[in-house]
């Protein structure tokens, strides 16, 4: 079978209407990032494979890697976080810390395509580098909430701490390698449930005592106060527990004190593990309430050992990542995406090519005033041109024929209502601005 006219599995095409709608979501996210004082950053699609490999645990097999024609081992970026570490190492001496950056771009994973899951997809990240304060954790979570509010998405941020998970490993007397295996299995809890976690850990050879401990841990539920108290009863004697407990308690107490606080928006959830190896403190996942099957639409956490200056000094970092494609798919299912057909506001009807200079001059005047314009390229029947404008979703049509040119006026037609107004050419821009 020919590959002509076929699309690779896990990849997508975006036609103009889809791109316009996606761009509206992107601009909403950008605006929130900017309001919180984050600055834009970009990194290349390709990195040396050695930079990426060894950073993603079992997910390393999903990294697209290859040799180029020069024999160099390269890889396509798997996320935007590890390249941020390279930025800090290379340019750390010239950056101002805390370094607050956002980056929006495509990433690639050789994953199995599924509901809202693709092999090429866009991530929208924001990170604070060089700040281990409680405030930085709170700002990332609050920014997450603000973005969901701006998009009218009903979501809950489920939070946990790798310190508490470390306490779980300490209570089970596990070595680091076994502990990481356990965390990766716990991270699957949403997909396989408690019984699935028990079965996988049993198959990996964990003892009955450890299995019983994990079952007790995953059975903890209730409101935030109850969950935190239950965690303290189970793990409070472990050395790593206190730091995670105090940080989560402070986060819950502070965010619940906001004027528009909703107790259902932040939920302490022991099952949140984030399987990637580099997390060190707060970890979180944002669940789309209208359809939890989409999984996490925004996730992140604290990783204090990955971003380092060139001298090896580690810089504490907290960040978040929104998967645009999964978020967009979830919003579409919930009816939260309003199609955008065009960015063009005015369509100029072409009565005759002898008036092209008039049309071009008028279009330039409108464009200089910030109004988007399209001129009909052919002087076909007026009804056909109006139909073309209507099919493109252009809201206003300007008719400028011989009579209008002689009178110094234009006719503007509202395509939604069908109403027409004859106004002076000078009054056209104020008329359109009033319709914004």
Buried (B, 14 or more C-beta within 10 A) or exposed (E): EEEEEEEEEBEEEEEEEBEBBBBEBBEEBBEBBEEBEBEEBEBEEBBEBEBBBEBBBEBBEBBBBEEEEEEEEBBBBBBBBBBBBBBBBEEBEEBEEBBBBBBBBBBBBBBEEEEBBBBBBBBBBBBBBBBBEBEBBBBBBBBBBBBBBBBEBBBBBBBBBBBBBBBBBBBBEBEEEBBBBBBBBBBBBBEEEBEEBBBBBEEEEBEEEBBEBBBBBBEBEEEBEEBBBBBBEBBEEBEBBBBBBEBBBEBBEBBEEEEEEEEEBBBBBBBBBBBBBBBBBBBBBBBBBBBEEBBBBBBBBBBBBBBBBEEEEBBBBBBBBBBBBBBBBBBBBBEBBEEBBBEBBBBBBBBEEEBEEBBEEBBEBBEEEEBEBBBBEEBEEBEEBBEBBBEBBBBBBBBBBEEBBEEEBBBBBEBEEEEEEEEEBEBBBEBBEEEE
